[in-house]
C-alpha cells in the first residue's frame, strides 16, 4: 500500500439554532457568490482505543461512506483551526483499519486494538463560496447529525452544526470575515473540536490540569504530559518522513529525560533512572539521523555563501548523493527503534510515570526551587571546568557546558507556571549561551564528516572544495567560542532570581 493521500484542512465549527437559515455570505467582502446547497448523506464509523487515546490527543480516525471522499480518514491536529487529513481507500468491508494508518498510530495504540467506538450519520448541505473571479474560496456545510456511541453508557444524540472550510490557497483571514457574518445570524463558535468529541462528552477521560496554585506534582506532571504528547506527535511525523520530525522527537525525549532527572525527588528515584536511561537510548537511535540533517544543511549554507573560486567540481550533486544515501540508512535505524518492543515498553512506562507524578499528594511548591538552583550551579561548575582547556579537551568541555545549559533552561521551563516571571531574563540568557555552543558543536560534529567527504571525493573533482571547508572549520569554531564567551559574560553579570 502506498502513502495516504494528504490534505490540509482549515476550518471552524459553529452551533446554530434549529430552523435558522444559513446566512448569505456574498456582498462587498471577499465572497461574491454563494451556490445553492448540494445534499450528501454521510455515514461514518469512528475508531479508537478502549481508553480513547486518539480522541484525547485530538486525533480522529473514521471510515466514511458517502460524499466525494468516501474512505478511511485520519485527522491530525496541526494548529488552531488546522488539521491534516490522511485518506486511504475504503478497502474491504471487514472494518479492519488499513495497515498504513495503524502503523502511524502505534505510539498511541501501543499495539492495542482500534475498535469501532462511535457511529455518526450526517445529512449535509454544502454551499460553495466564490470570489469576484468565480474561484471557490470556502465551503459552508450545514450538518444535521445523528450520533450513537455504544458501551455500558450508550448514548444517542442529535444536533445541528455549521462548518466553514477554506479552499486551498484562500487567505486565513477569510475565516474571521465569514465568522462575522455567522455571528450576525446568531451562530456561535462550537465548544467542541470535532463531532466525535461532542458525541463522547464526559466519556472522555479527564486530563488533569494545574489549578490556580498548583503543587509541585501538578507542575511537573503537566510539563511531562506536554512533552510526552509532543513525543507522540513527532513519532507520527518520523513515520511519515516529515521534515524536522526527527529533531522534534529528539528534543521531546531530551526534555522528558532532563525533567525526570532534575525533579527526581518527586518520583521514585530508581524508576526515574531506568526511564531516563531508556530515553537516552531512544535519543541515541535518533541522533545520527538528526546529525546527518544538520551537517548537510551546514555544508550547503557554507557553499552557498562561498566565493565561486572556492567551489570546484559538482559539489551540489555530490552532497545530494552522499547525504541522501546516509539519510536512508539512518532513517532505517531510527525506524527500527520505533518499531521495536523496547520503544513501546518505554512509552508505557512514561505513561505510568507521568500519572504517578501528577498524583503526588500535596508536594509543596518550594520543592521546585532546589532542582532549578542545583541545575544552575552545575552549569557554572561546567563553565569553570572548561576554563584553561584547549583543543579536543576544550571541545568536550564546552559540549558539557551546553548540556548543562540545556538542563538549566529546561528546568526553568518546568517551573514556569509558578516562577516564570522571575526566571524570564535568566532563562533567556541561558538559552543564548546554549545556542552559541550548539552552533559550535555542529561544526565539531561536521569536521570529521567534511574530511571524509573530501578524501572520498578526490576522484570526483570535489576534494579541493571540501579541503577548503575543512581548513576554515577552526576559524569558524574560534568565532563561535568568542560568541559564547560574550554571551556567558552577559549571563554571569546579569541578576539571578534571589532564591537561585
N, C-alpha and C positions, 0 to 999 in steps of 0.2 A: 504494500500500500504506500502511495506517495504521501507527500506532505499535505496537510489540510489546507484548503482554501482559506485565506485570511482577509478580514475586512475590519476597518476601524469604525466603531460606532460612536457618534457624538449625539447624545440625546438627553432629554429631560422628560420626567413623568409628572402628570398633574391629575388631581381629583376634581371632578365636576359633578354637579347635582344631576340626578336623573331628569330627563326631559329638557335639559338645557341644550340649545343648539350649538353646534361647532361654529365659532365666530368666523367672520370674513377677515382674512389677513391682507388681502390686496388693498393697496392705497398709494400713499405718497412715499412709502419706505422702500426697502429692498424688494419686497414681494409685490408683484404687479398682477399676478394671475393665480387663480385657485381652481383646480379641476374639480369636477363632480366626483363624489366618493365612489370608490371601487370596493365592492364587498368581497371578503375572503373568510372562509371557515378554517380555523386553525385548531389542531388537536395535538397537544404536547404532553409528553411524559417526562418528568424531571427525575434525574438520578443523583444519588448522593450516598455517603456512608451512613451507617446507622446513627452516628453521632452528629450528622450534618456538618462534616468537616469542610466541605466545599462551600456551602452557604455561609458558614461562619467567616470564611475568607473572602466573601464577595464574589465567588465563582458560581456560575450556573452551567449545568450540563443537561441537555434535553434532546429528545428525539421527537421531531415535529413532523406532522403530516399536514398537507395543505399549504397554500401560498406558493410564491415563486422560488422560495429557497428551502423547500422541504428537505429534511435530512437531520443529521446529528449536528448540534451547535454547542460549542464550548465557549463561554464568555468569560474573559479575564479582565479584571479591573486594571485600568491604566492610570487614570487621573479623574478628577471630578468631572462628571458628565461624559466621561470617555471610557469605553471598554473595547477590547479587541475580541472579535468573534472568529473562531476557527470552525470551519464546516467540513463535514465528511458526508458522503452519500448515505442514504437510508440503509442500504445493505439488507441482510436477511431480517425477517420479522420475528426473530427469536429474542429480541431485547438485549442482545449482547453488545456492550459498549465496544466500539472499534478499538483494536489493539493500540493504534497510534495515540488515541486520546487517553486510554488507560495508562500508557507509559508516561505521558506528560504529567499525569496527576499522581504519580507514585509517591511523592513526598507528602501528599495529603491523605491518600488512602492507606499507606503503609502496607500494601498488598491485601488490604481488606476488600470486600466486595462492594461494587457500586450497584445499588438497588433502586428500583423504581419507588420513589418516595412521595410523589405528588402527580396529579393529573389536572391539566388546565385545558378547557375548551374556550376559544375566543371567537366571537363574531366581530370581525374587524372591518371598519370602513376607513379607507385610506384616501387622503386628499393630497395631491401633489401641488406644491407651491413653486411658482416660477418667477424669474426676474424680468426686467424690461426686455431682455433679449430672447425671452422664451425658454431660458435654461432652467431646469429644475434645481432648486437650491435647498429644498427641505420637503419632508413628508410629515403630515399630521395624521395620526391614526386615532380613531375613536373606537376604543376596545370595550366590548361588553363581555365580561369574563365570568366563567363558572369554574371554580376550583375545588378540588377534592384531595384531601390528604388522609391516608389510612392510619393504621396502627391502633393502639389502645385508646387514643383520644381522637378518633376520626372526626373530620370536620368537612363541611360543605359550605362554601361561601360564594357569594355573587357580588360583583361590583363593576363599576364603570371607571375607566381612566383614559386620559389622553396622553399620547406620546408625540413629542416633536423630535424628529431626527434630521440632522443636517446631511445634505448630499456631499459627496467628495468634492473638496475644493471650496466649499462655501465658508465664509468667514465665521469664526467662533462667535463674534459679536451678534450674529443674527439670532442666536438663542435668546439673548436678552431682549432683542427687539420683538420677537414673537411672544415672549413671556408677558410683555407689557399688554399686548392685545388679549391674551388669555386671562390676565388678571382683571381687565376691564369687563370680561364676560363672566366673571365670578369663579374662574378656576383658581386653584391654589396648588402650590408645589406639593407633590406627594411626599409623605413621610417615609416611604419605602423605596429602597433602591431597585427592587425588581418585583415582579408579580409573585414569584416564588416566596420571597421574604414576607410579603404581605400575607400570603396564604398560611405560611408556617406560624407566624405570630409568635406566641410565647412558647411554642415547641422548641424554638432555638435555644440552645444553652446560653445563659447569660455570660458575657465576658466581663470579668471583674475590672473595675476601673478605679483609680485612686480618688479618694474623697478630697474635700477642701483642705484637710490637714492630714495627709497620708502618713502612715507609719513607714518604717524602713522596708518592711516586707512588701508593702504595696508599691513603693517607689521602684525598688529593684525588680520586682515581678513584672511591673508594667514595661520597663525597659527591655527585659529579657523576652517578653512576649512580642514586642515590636521587632526585635532583631530576629527572632525565630520566624516570624511572619515574613520578614524581608528575605531570609534564607530560602524559604519555600518558594516565594515569588521568583527569586533568582534561579532556583532549581529548574523551574519550568522554562525560563529563558535559556539556560545552558542546554537543556534537552532540545530546544528548538534552534540552537545555534544563533541566538540573538546577540548582536554586538554588545559588548561591555557586560554581559551577564555573568561571565566567569569572574570578572572583577567585583561585581556587586555581591556575588555569592561568597567570595573570599573575604570581602570586607565584613559581611554579616557574621561569618563564622569567627573572624578575628574579634569582633566586638563582643560576641557571646562569650568567647573564651576569656577575654580581658575582664569583662564584668563579673564572671563567675569567680575568677581568681582574686580580683580586687576586693570583692564583697563576700568572700567565702565564709566570713564569720556568721552570716545569716543562714547559711545552708550547711549541711553535713560536709565537713572538710574532705573526708575520704571520697565521698561521692563526687564532689566538685573536681577533685584531682583526676578522677577517672574520665569524667566527661570532657574536661579541659584537654586531656591527652588525646582523646578521640577527635576533638575539634582541631587539634594541631595536626593530626594525621590527615584530616579532610583538607586543611589548608595546604598541606604538602602535596596532595594529589592534584589540587587545582593550581598551585603556584607556578609550575613550569609553563602551563598554557598561558597564564597571565604574563609571565616574564617574556615569553615569546612575542606577545602582542605589544608590550611596552617597548621592547628593543627594536622591533620593526618600525614602530611609529617614530622612535628616537632617530633612527638612521635615515628614514625618509625625510624628516624635518631637517636634518643636518645637510643632506644632499640638495634639498630644495633651496636652502639659503647659501650654499657654497658657490664660489665663482666657477664659471664654466671650465676654466683651465684645470681645476682640481677634480673634475668629474670625467674620467676617461673610461670608455667602454660601455657596454649595455648594463649599466648599474641597476636601473629600474627593473628590467626583466629578470636580472639575477636575484634581486631582493625578493621579487614576487615568487619566483620558483622555489627558492630556498625556504623562505618563511612559510609559504603555503604547504610545502611538504612537511615541515616540522609541525605546523598547526594541526594537520590531520593526525599525526602520530600522538601529539599531546592531548588533543581532544579525545582520542580513543582512550587514553589513560584516565582522563577526568570522567568520561562516561562509564568506564569500567568500575570506578569507585562509586558512582551514583547508582549503578545497577546492582551493587553488591549488598549482601545481608548486613555487613558491618555498618554501612551507612544508615540502613533502616533502623538498626538497633540504636544508633546514635540519636536519630530523630525521636524514637520512643523514649529514650532516657531524657532527652531535652524536654519533651512534653511533661514528663514526671517531675523533673527538677523545677521547671517553671511553676507548675502547680504547687509544689511544696513551698517554694519561696513566697509565692503570693499568699499562702495561708499561714505564714508565720504570725502567731498572735502578738499584737501589741509591741513589736520591736520599736524601740524609741528612735526618733528621727536623728538624735545625736549619734547613733551608731553609724550613720552615714559619713560623719566627719572624718573619723580616723582613717578609713581606707583612702580617701582623697588626699589627706595630709601625707600618708605613707607613700602614695604614688608620686607626689610632688618631691618628696625627699629622695626617692630613688632616682628621679630624673636629675636632680642636682648632683647626686653622687656619681651617676654615669658620666656627667659632664666633667667632673673633676678627674675621673679616671682617664678621660681622653686627653687631658692636657699633657703636653710634653711628648706625646707619641708621634710617630711618623710612619710613612709607608703603609704596608699592609696592616700593621697594628693599629694605626690611626683609622684606617677604613673600617676595621672591625669595631673599634671603639665608638666611632660615630654612628655606625649602624645600631649599636646598643643604645646610644642616646636617642636615636629615632624611635626605637621600640618603646623606650621608657616614656618618651613624649606622647606617643600614641596612647599608651596605657593611662597616662595622666589626663589626657583630653577625653578619653572615653569615660574615665571615672567622673569627670565634670559633667559629661552628658547624662550619666545615670542620675545624678542628684539635681539636675536642672529644675525639676518641678518644685524643689524645696529651696535650693540655694542659687538658682540660675542667675539672678541679678547680681549677686555678689561675686560670682565667678566669671562673668562675661568677658571682661577685659583680659583677665589672666588666661582664660581658655583660648582666646583669640591669639594671644602671644605664643602660647604653646603650639597652636596649630601652625603658625607661620614658621616656627622652628622646625616642626615636623616636615612641612612641605619642602623647605630648603634641603633638609637631609634626605628626603625622598628623591629629589632630583639628583642628588649626589649618588645615592645608592643605585639609581637607574643606570648611571654611567659605569659604576663599579661592576654591575652585572653585565653590561653591554660590552665592556672592553675585551674580555676573552672571546666573546662571540665575534667581534669585529676582526680579531686576529685570525680566527679560524676561517672566516669568510674571505679574508684577504689571501690566505695561503691556498685555500681551495679554488679561488677564482683567478689564479695567475694565468692559467691556460685559456681563460675566457676573456682576458683583457681588462679585468677589473681590479687586479691586485694592487695597482698603484693607488687607486681611489680609496680603497679600504686601508691602505698603509697611511694615507694622509689622515683619515679619521682616527686611526689608532694613535698616530703621533699627536693629534690635537686633544686626545682624551685627558691627558694630565693637566693641560691648561684649563680645560672645562671643569675638571674636578677641583682645581685650585680656586676657580671663580666661585663654585658652589660652596666651598668651605668658607670663603670670605663672606658670602651672603649669610651663611649660617651664623658666623661669628657676630655679624652686625645684628641679626635678629635675636641672638641669645643675649647680647648686651642690652637690648631694649627690654627683653623679658626679665633679666636679672635686676634692672633698675626700676622696673615697674612695681607697683604695690600689689602684694598678695592679700587676699582676704585675711583678716587678723587671726582667724581660727586655723589657718593653714600652718 
